[in-house]
Each structure stands twice: as C-alpha cells, then as structure tokens.
C-alpha cells in the first residue's frame, strides 16, 4: 500500500491507512516509567505535630505507563493491534503498579525484564487541588543511578534481535539522561545499527532526552532545540531556516529521514533529497503540551509500519498532536475517529 507523495491523500486513503493499524505489531523498546499522580485535597491540609510542616492529604491516585509507556499507550489508542513492551523494571511495588497499568491498556508486557537489582523508574506527581483547580507540586522521581548490569543488557539485546525479525515497526524511547543507566545503552545503539542494516525495510524511530546525537543509521524524532544542538548549530533564533539546516545535517549523518517538531509551527520532514514543511494545525487556548511529542512518535511509527511515506506519517503525527494538546491535565491520546475528523476538518484529504 505504498503510495507516491505526489498523489495527495484523500479521506478514504487516510481511512484505509488507519484500517491497517490493527494488523500491525510494533515493538516499543526503552525506558518504561510509571506515572503516579497523587490527588491532594487542599481543604484537608493539616500541620504535622512532629515538624509543624503542612501534611498534604492524598485522596486519590492515578496510575499510567509513562515515557516509553506513553508511546505504547498512544499506539494502542490509535488502533495498533499488538504493542510489545521491552524494557527493564524493578521487582518492587511500583513495578507491580506499572504491570497493572500496562495490562489495563492491553500493552503486551510479556517481554519486559523485572529485576530486584533495579528500581522501577517512577515519576510521582503530587497534584494539589484547590478551589476547583489542580496544579502540580515538586515531582518525586525514582530512577536508577547505576549502570545497567551486563546480564540484563545481554538479555535485552537478545530479545531485541528476536523481536526485530517479526514486528512491523520499532520505536526507541531513551528517557534516562544518565548514560548507561537506562535501557538504551551505548551497546544497544550499536545493535540498532546492525538491526537496521540487516532489516532495511523495518521502520525504526528513536526519541531521546539527552542522547539523540548518539544514534546512527535510523530515523529520529527531535524538536527544533534538540536538532540545533545535535547538529552543532549555534543560532540566536530557532526558526524555520535553523530547523532545515539542522535537519539536513542530521539526515546526512543518519542516512534516514529526520522529523523535526516545531511546536505551533508544525513539523519538518527532512529526507535526503527534499525538505517538507507540514504546518501546525490551529487550535484554541488553553492547551496542554504534555505527551504531544509522544503522540507524534506513535503516529509516525504506526503509519510507517503501515507503509505510509515519511511525509504522510508526519502529517498524521502533526494532526494527532493537535488533538492531544487539547486534553488538559492529562497525558492525552487520540483515537482513529478523532484523527479522521481532524484530517477532514483541516482539508488533509478531499
């Protein structure tokens, strides 16, 4: 179902593309976090008898898969039939909560590694509810601050290679900023080069908090700030020209398309022979950008797995993000019906 980009997509084409998603299997490899929201009622605040400090009263807890889990959740909401999670979690309470949250969203966690030598990465987010509004207090993080043990890394690599033989697409989420302490280690990045060389038709897309410059031989999704830094460009203004220049350097370096997000200005697809700008979809305030980048990644890898072109995949990612940012106070997702409605509304098909 591969199409020429010179032939504009009609709504029926988008429908047919989305109908391919339930037939696809996508591997999400990387750092799976638990997002743990604590609902605090300000009306119940009381002073601690021991310290005199305010003791916040938690009245509810919301749990969801975070980081790589957010991408996996977006994939399921978009209708991808089989989403496989591959990462490392701890044999701890947060690990049990993460497993439960993944099961509720029908994310296949059968390939995950669970070890007593690691903690389950967790973002604990106290949400202070006062006079009908909610605001986030200082986050409490649980992360691994030591290198990933070699035997766990060996097993991750073995499973990565085995799964690469059977899946339709791979998304890499490198969330941990300390090099070697997360799932996406330097060795894993080297293995990804070999996998890309062996399976040249397998779409692989990476996103990284701190090490996007270290990836080779695969596609990356990157924001304009990260792109300029990774390309070694010092620019006073991070504008369209900067994005084009940075994207071109990175595409030449990687040998694969690069997707540069530019917030309300849309998305840039930089391929070897051309640059395509996909304008941002107008949305009204207020907006919440949390999770927007992950929704872009999920839509891109889903579309690529269904044999869409890079520009078509990026267009779908752009539209998906425009839906997600309108969902306030949560890490949003977008369903196929919502995506089709947005595509039709903004004339992305006739």
C-alpha positions in Angstrom: 0.0 0.0 0.0 3.0 2.3 -0.5 1.9 5.5 -2.3 3.7 8.3 -4.2 3.7 11.5 -2.2 2.9 13.4 -5.4 -0.6 12.0 -5.2 -2.4 13.8 -2.4 -4.1 11.7 0.2 -7.9 11.6 0.2 -10.0 11.0 3.3 -10.6 7.5 2.0 -6.9 7.0 1.8 -6.4 8.1 5.4 -9.2 5.7 6.4 -7.6 2.8 4.6 -4.2 3.7 6.2 -5.8 3.7 9.7 -7.5 0.4 8.9 -4.0 -1.2 8.5 -3.1 -0.4 12.1 -5.0 -3.3 13.8 -3.0 -5.7 11.6 0.4 -4.4 12.8 2.7 -5.3 15.6 5.0 -2.6 16.9 7.8 -3.0 19.4 8.4 -0.2 21.9 11.9 -0.5 23.4 13.3 1.7 26.1 12.6 3.2 29.4 9.2 2.4 30.8 8.3 4.7 33.7 5.3 4.6 36.0 3.5 8.0 36.1 2.0 8.1 39.6 -0.4 11.1 40.2 -1.3 11.8 43.8 -4.5 13.8 44.2 -4.2 16.1 47.1 -7.2 18.0 48.6 -6.1 21.4 49.9 -9.1 21.6 52.1 -7.8 18.7 54.2 -4.3 20.2 54.8 -3.2 19.8 58.4 0.0 20.7 60.3 2.4 17.9 61.2 2.6 17.6 65.0 6.2 16.5 64.7 7.6 19.1 62.3 5.0 21.8 62.0 5.1 21.5 58.2 1.9 21.1 56.2 0.9 17.4 55.9 -0.8 17.0 52.5 -3.7 14.6 52.4 -3.8 12.2 49.4 -7.4 11.4 48.5 -6.8 9.5 45.2 -4.1 8.0 43.0 -3.9 7.9 39.2 -1.5 5.5 37.5 -0.4 5.3 33.9 2.6 4.0 31.9 5.0 6.8 31.3 7.9 7.6 28.9 8.1 4.5 26.6 4.8 3.6 28.2 3.2 6.8 26.9 4.2 5.9 23.4 2.8 2.4 23.8 -0.5 3.7 25.2 -0.8 6.1 22.2 -0.2 3.2 19.8 -3.0 1.2 21.4 -5.4 4.2 21.3 -4.5 4.7 17.6 -5.6 1.2 17.0 -2.4 -0.7 16.6 -3.2 -4.4 17.0 -0.2 -5.6 19.0 2.1 -3.4 21.0 5.0 -5.1 22.7 7.0 -3.5 25.5 10.6 -4.3 26.0 12.5 -2.7 28.9 13.6 -3.2 32.5 11.6 -2.7 35.7 12.2 -3.4 39.3 10.7 -6.2 41.5 9.0 -3.5 43.6 5.6 -2.0 44.3 6.0 0.5 41.5 6.8 -2.4 39.2 3.5 -4.1 40.1 1.6 -0.9 39.6 3.3 -0.5 36.2 2.4 -4.0 35.1 -1.2 -3.4 36.2 -1.4 -0.1 34.2 0.1 -1.7 31.1 -2.3 -4.7 31.3 -5.3 -2.3 31.6 -4.2 -0.7 28.3 -3.6 -4.0 26.6 0.1 -3.4 26.2 2.0 -6.7 25.9 4.5 -6.7 28.8 5.5 -10.4 28.4 8.9 -9.4 27.1 9.7 -7.0 29.9 12.6 -7.8 32.3 11.9 -7.5 36.0 14.9 -7.5 38.4 15.5 -7.0 42.1 18.7 -5.1 41.2 16.8 -2.2 39.5 14.1 0.1 40.7 11.1 0.8 38.5 11.5 4.3 37.1 8.7 6.4 38.5 7.5 9.9 38.3 5.5 10.7 41.4 3.4 13.8 40.6 1.6 15.5 43.6 -1.4 17.2 42.1 -2.7 19.9 44.5 -6.5 20.5 44.2 -7.6 23.9 45.4 -10.8 25.9 44.6 -11.6 23.7 41.6 -8.2 23.8 40.0 -5.3 21.4 40.0 -1.6 22.3 39.9 1.5 20.0 40.1 3.8 20.3 43.1 7.5 19.3 43.0 7.8 15.9 41.4 9.4 13.0 43.2 11.5 10.7 41.0 12.6 7.1 41.4 15.4 6.3 38.9 18.4 4.0 38.6 21.7 5.8 39.2 24.0 2.9 38.4 24.9 1.2 35.1 22.6 -1.5 33.7 24.0 -4.9 34.7 25.6 -6.7 31.8 23.5 -9.8 32.1 20.3 -7.7 31.8 21.8 -5.8 28.9 22.7 -9.1 27.2 19.1 -10.4 27.6 17.6 -7.1 26.3 19.8 -7.3 23.2 18.9 -11.0 22.6 15.1 -10.2 22.8 15.5 -7.1 20.7 17.1 -9.1 17.9 14.5 -11.8 18.1 11.6 -9.4 18.0 13.0 -7.4 15.2 12.5 -10.4 13.0 8.8 -10.4 13.4 7.5 -6.9 14.2 6.3 -4.2 11.6 8.0 -1.3 13.4 10.2 -0.4 16.3 10.1 2.7 18.5 13.0 3.5 20.7 12.4 5.7 23.8 15.6 6.9 25.6 14.2 8.7 28.6 17.0 8.3 31.2 19.5 11.1 30.9 22.4 9.3 32.7 24.3 7.4 30.0 24.2 3.7 30.5 21.8 3.8 33.5 18.7 3.3 31.5 17.7 0.7 28.9 19.1 2.4 25.8 22.8 1.9 26.4 25.7 2.6 24.0 25.7 -1.1 23.2 22.0 -1.1 22.4 22.5 1.8 20.0 25.3 -0.1 18.2 23.0 -3.2 18.0 20.3 -0.9 16.4 22.7 -0.1 13.6 23.2 -3.7 12.9 19.5 -4.4 13.0 18.8 -1.5 10.7 21.4 -2.9 8.2 20.0 -6.4 8.3 16.3 -5.3 8.1 16.4 -2.2 5.9 12.7 -2.2 5.4 11.9 -2.2 9.1 10.9 1.3 10.3 12.9 2.2 13.4 12.3 5.6 15.0 14.1 6.9 18.1 13.4 9.7 20.6 15.9 10.7 23.3 16.0 13.1 26.2 19.8 13.6 26.2 21.5 11.3 23.7 19.8 11.8 20.4 23.1 12.8 18.9 24.5 9.3 19.6 22.1 7.4 17.4 23.1 6.2 13.9 21.5 4.6 10.9 17.9 5.0 12.0 15.3 7.8 11.9 14.8 10.2 14.8 12.1 12.5 16.0 13.6 15.6 17.5 12.4 19.1 18.5 14.0 22.2 17.0 16.1 23.0 20.1 17.5 19.4 20.3 18.1 19.4 16.5 20.2 22.6 16.6 22.2 21.2 19.5 22.7 17.8 17.9 23.8 19.3 14.6 26.2 21.7 16.3 24.4 24.8 15.1 24.6 27.9 17.3 21.6 30.1 16.4 20.2 33.2 18.1 16.8 32.4 16.7 15.4 28.8 16.4 13.4 29.5 13.2 12.5 27.5 10.1 15.9 28.0 8.4 17.6 26.7 11.5 15.4 23.6 11.5 16.1 23.0 7.9 19.9 23.3 8.3 19.9 21.1 11.5 17.6 18.5 10.0 19.7 18.4 6.8 22.9 17.8 8.8 21.3 15.0 10.8 19.7 13.3 7.9 23.0 13.2 6.1 24.6 11.8 9.2 22.0 9.2 9.8 21.1 8.2 6.2 17.4 8.2 7.2 14.6 10.7 7.4 14.5 13.1 10.4 11.3 14.5 11.9 11.8 17.9 13.5 8.9 19.2 15.6 8.4 23.0 15.8 5.5 23.4 18.3 2.7 25.5 16.8 4.8 25.9 13.6 4.2 22.2 12.8 6.7 19.6 11.7 9.6 19.3 9.3 10.4 16.1 7.4 13.9 16.2 6.2 14.8 13.5 3.6 17.9 13.0 1.6 16.5 14.7 -1.5 14.0 17.2 -0.1 12.5 19.0 2.9 8.8 19.1 3.5 7.1 21.5 6.0 3.8 20.4 7.5 2.2 23.5 9.0 0.8 23.3 12.5 -2.9 22.6 13.0 -4.6 25.7 14.5 -6.0 25.0 18.0 -7.6 27.4 20.5 -6.3 28.0 24.0 -6.0 26.6 26.6 -3.7 23.8 25.6 -1.6 21.2 27.5 1.6 20.1 25.6 2.3 17.1 27.9 2.5 14.0 25.8 2.3 15.8 22.5 5.7 14.6 21.3 5.0 11.0 22.3 1.8 11.1 20.3 3.7 12.4 17.2 6.1 9.5 17.6 3.4 6.9 17.9 1.5 8.2 14.9 4.7 8.3 12.8 5.9 4.8 13.6 2.3 3.4 13.1 2.0 5.0 9.7 5.5 3.9 8.6 4.7 0.3 9.7 1.6 0.5 7.5 3.8 1.6 4.5 3.0 5.3 4.5 5.6 7.7 3.2 7.6 9.8 5.7 5.5 12.9 4.8 2.2 11.1 5.2 3.5 9.7 8.5 4.5 13.1 9.7 1.2 14.6 8.6 -0.6 12.0 10.8 1.7 12.8 13.7 1.0 16.5 13.3 -2.8 16.0 13.4 -2.6 13.6 16.3 -0.6 16.1 18.4 -3.2 18.8 17.7 -5.8 16.5 19.3 -3.7 15.5 22.3 -2.7 19.1 23.3 -6.4 20.0 23.8 -6.8 17.4 26.5 -6.0 19.3 29.7 -4.4 17.9 32.9 -3.6 14.5 31.4 -1.2 12.8 29.1 -3.6 12.7 26.1 -4.2 10.2 23.3 -6.1 10.3 20.0 -8.4 7.7 18.5 -8.7 6.8 14.8 -12.1 8.5 14.6 -10.8 11.7 16.2 -7.8 11.7 13.8 -10.1 11.3 10.8 -12.3 14.1 12.0 -9.3 16.4 12.4 -8.0 15.4 9.0 -11.3 16.2 7.3 -11.7 19.5 9.3 -8.4 20.9 8.0 -8.7 19.6 4.5 -5.9 17.0 4.7 -8.0 15.0 2.2 -10.8 15.6 -0.3 
